Amino acid sequence: MASPRRSWSLSLLPPEIIHEIFYKTPAEALVRSKPTCKKLYTLITDETFIHKHFQRSQEHFLRATDTVQIMDPSTRKNSVLPVPNELLRHPFKIDSLVNTHMVPCDGFMLVEYKMWKYRDDGSRDTNLALWNPVLRNLRWIEPSRSITSSDYHGIGYKDKASDGYKILRFPTRLWEIERYEDEPQVEIYECKTSSWRTLDVELDVGVIIMRNCVAVMGNMYWVAFEQEMDEEEFIRCFDFSDETFKYICFCPPCSYDNSHLASFNGDRLSLLQQDLGSRTIEVWVSSKLGDGDVSFSKYFSLSGPDISALRFHDEAARPFYCLKVEGEDNKFFLTMCQIDENGVRNEKVIERDYVHDYSGSFLCGYVYVPSMIPLPWVRD
């Protein structure tokens, strides 16, 4: 007589084993599994579990055009999500995220969508939103005043538990700062209270701050330079703890059109540079942020005849991909590759298309950590 078959259930495992399994499960898969089991739903909506899962999650690539693609650089797997309905239902009928600038922070994307419609005063309509692509939560943030074409935004916090997330807004062009001198220049949006407040901060009009930015450990960092110093680049920071702009350190010498600022190991900055002439790539890493004086040291360099231009056009995106344009038909390839001291390896074409204006298709790539952390205003 055959022995009866034993039934098996995940709930039979010790809790610590279950947690360990789910810590290694992608956030997108956990979100899809929410409706399947009450115990599972309770676990993956638990605040402690959510934050531990995020801390153990790896960086992905997020590419947002007519769809939202989240790519795992280790497995080369690609999750495709729709553009949020809140964007599609907008009065301006946004059907693509190509013309956006985004700042990733804790699994959120601070989305700045510039619509090319000018107001009577010459300013441009801009839509600002906070978005979690995995949870598909998005919320518009109403500006306190007309947004100028040079407004920059950042996201950070002093203490997430008590103060919550904050959003920074400031103009960057001298003529717009002077034109709107009667209006607040630097503002903070408190997600906790859904309100803007003006900061008593005077902007240095001699400092040019580039779009190249990253949010690290609750603060914002930009590549910047002073007009009177032969464009020698340095790192500019906005510290959300005392709500001031700060100088951090000088950048290694480079061609400013081909440098990319990013986070490294969660508590440092990295800077990838490439010389267009020789195609030489250099990667620099800073010392730990917040540990006194910060400086960059070279991580590795790479040169050779087979290296592609990571950013071959001024309007092309920051080099999350190795981009190639071939032939007279305006055919472009988006290539994901691994670059280290051993060279360029594991190249994989992830998208092909034919376009007349290729530049817009590249303004949509970001390094992103998938997260189940709900938006500050959204709770289950």
TADABEL-V703334 format. One record per residue. N is the residue number from 1. OMEGA is omega in radians with two decimals (* if undefined). Layout:
# TADABEL-V703334
<<N,OMEGA> <N,OMEGA>>
This chain:
# TADABEL-V703334
<<1,-3.11> <2,3.12> <3,-3.13> <4,-3.14> <5,3.11> <6,3.06> <7,-3.10> <8,3.12> <9,3.10> <10,-3.10> <11,3.12> <12,-3.13> <13,3.05> <14,-3.10> <15,-3.10> <16,3.09> <17,3.11> <18,3.13> <19,-3.10> <20,3.10> <21,-3.08> <22,3.05> <23,-3.12> <24,3.12> <25,-3.14> <26,-3.12> <27,-3.12> <28,-3.13> <29,3.12> <30,3.14> <31,3.12> <32,-3.07> <33,-3.10> <34,-3.05> <35,-2.96> <36,-3.04> <37,-3.11> <38,3.14> <39,3.11> <40,3.12> <41,-3.14> <42,-3.12> <43,-3.01> <44,2.96> <45,3.10> <46,-3.03> <47,3.14> <48,3.12> <49,-3.11> <50,-3.09> <51,3.08> <52,3.10> <53,3.14> <54,-3.12> <55,-3.11> <56,-3.13> <57,-3.13> <58,3.11> <59,3.06> <60,2.95> <61,3.00> <62,3.10> <63,-3.05> <64,3.06> <65,3.05> <66,3.00> <67,3.08> <68,-3.13> <69,3.08> <70,-3.00> <71,3.07> <72,-3.10> <73,3.14> <74,-3.09> <75,-3.07> <76,3.08> <77,-3.01> <78,3.05> <79,-3.11> <80,3.14> <81,3.08> <82,2.98> <83,-3.08> <84,3.13> <85,3.14> <86,3.07> <87,-3.12> <88,-3.11> <89,-3.12> <90,-3.13> <91,3.14> <92,3.07> <93,3.09> <94,3.13> <95,3.13> <96,3.11> <97,-3.09> <98,-3.04> <99,3.13> <100,2.88> <101,-3.08> <102,3.05> <103,3.10> <104,3.10> <105,3.08> <106,3.14> <107,3.03> <108,2.97> <109,3.00> <110,-2.98> <111,3.06> <112,-3.11> <113,-3.12> <114,3.06> <115,-3.04> <116,3.08> <117,-3.07> <118,3.06> <119,-3.12> <120,-3.11> <121,3.09> <122,3.12> <123,-3.06> <124,3.04> <125,3.09> <126,3.10> <127,-3.11> <128,-3.11> <129,3.00> <130,-2.93> <131,2.94> <132,-3.06> <133,-3.10> <134,3.13> <135,-3.12> <136,3.04> <137,3.08> <138,3.10> <139,3.08> <140,3.10> <141,-3.09> <142,3.14> <143,-3.14> <144,-3.11> <145,3.09> <146,-3.12> <147,3.10> <148,-3.08> <149,-3.12> <150,-3.14> <151,3.03> <152,3.11> <153,3.07> <154,-3.13> <155,3.14> <156,-3.10> <157,2.96> <158,3.08> <159,-3.06> <160,-3.06> <161,-3.06> <162,-3.07> <163,-3.10> <164,-3.12> <165,3.13> <166,-3.14> <167,-3.11> <168,3.01> <169,3.07> <170,3.08> <171,-3.06> <172,-3.12> <173,-3.05> <174,-3.05> <175,3.12> <176,3.06> <177,3.14> <178,-3.10> <179,-3.10> <180,-3.05> <181,3.12> <182,3.14> <183,-3.13> <184,-3.13> <185,-3.10> <186,-3.09> <187,3.06> <188,3.03> <189,3.11> <190,3.11> <191,-3.10> <192,-3.10> <193,-3.10> <194,-3.10> <195,3.08> <196,2.97> <197,-3.09> <198,3.07> <199,3.07> <200,-3.10> <201,3.12> <202,-3.13> <203,3.07> <204,-3.04> <205,3.11> <206,-3.13> <207,3.08> <208,-3.13> <209,-3.10> <210,3.09> <211,-3.09> <212,-3.02> <213,3.12> <214,3.05> <215,-3.12> <216,3.04> <217,3.05> <218,3.13> <219,3.14> <220,3.14> <221,3.11> <222,2.89> <223,-3.08> <224,3.03> <225,3.08> <226,-3.07> <227,-3.06> <228,-3.11> <229,3.09> <230,3.04> <231,3.03> <232,-2.99> <233,3.03> <234,3.14> <235,3.09> <236,-3.09> <237,2.86> <238,-3.11> <239,-3.11> <240,3.12> <241,3.11> <242,3.04> <243,3.09> <244,2.99> <245,-3.11> <246,2.95> <247,-3.12> <248,3.13> <249,3.04> <250,3.05> <251,2.99> <252,3.14> <253,-3.14> <254,2.96> <255,-2.94> <256,3.13> <257,-3.04> <258,3.05> <259,-3.09> <260,-3.13> <261,3.14> <262,3.07> <263,3.08> <264,3.07> <265,3.05> <266,-3.10> <267,3.13> <268,3.04> <269,2.99> <270,-3.13> <271,3.08> <272,-3.11> <273,3.05> <274,3.04> <275,-3.06> <276,-3.11> <277,-3.09> <278,-3.06> <279,3.12> <280,3.12> <281,3.03> <282,3.09> <283,-3.11> <284,3.13> <285,-3.14> <286,2.93> <287,-3.07> <288,3.11> <289,3.11> <290,3.14> <291,-3.11> <292,-3.11> <293,-3.14> <294,3.09> <295,3.12> <296,2.98> <297,-3.08> <298,3.14> <299,2.98> <300,3.06> <301,-3.03> <302,3.11> <303,-3.14> <304,-3.05> <305,-3.05> <306,-3.11> <307,3.14> <308,3.03> <309,-3.13> <310,3.10> <311,-2.99> <312,-3.09> <313,-3.10> <314,-3.09> <315,-3.12> <316,-3.07> <317,3.02> <318,-2.91> <319,2.94> <320,-3.13> <321,2.98> <322,-2.98> <323,3.13> <324,3.03> <325,-3.06> <326,2.99> <327,-3.11> <328,-3.09> <329,-3.13> <330,3.11> <331,3.10> <332,3.08> <333,2.92> <334,-3.03> <335,3.03> <336,-3.08> <337,3.09> <338,-3.12> <339,3.04> <340,-3.07> <341,3.12> <342,3.09> <343,3.12> <344,-3.03> <345,3.02> <346,3.12> <347,3.12> <348,3.07> <349,-3.10> <350,3.11> <351,3.07> <352,3.10> <353,3.04> <354,-3.07> <355,3.02> <356,3.10> <357,-3.02> <358,-2.95> <359,-3.09> <360,-3.09> <361,-3.09> <362,-3.07> <363,-2.98> <364,-3.13> <365,-3.07> <366,2.93> <367,-2.91> <368,3.07> <369,3.13> <370,-3.02> <371,3.03> <372,3.12> <373,-3.12> <374,3.05> <375,-3.09> <376,-3.11> <377,-2.95> <378,3.05> <379,3.12> <380,*>>
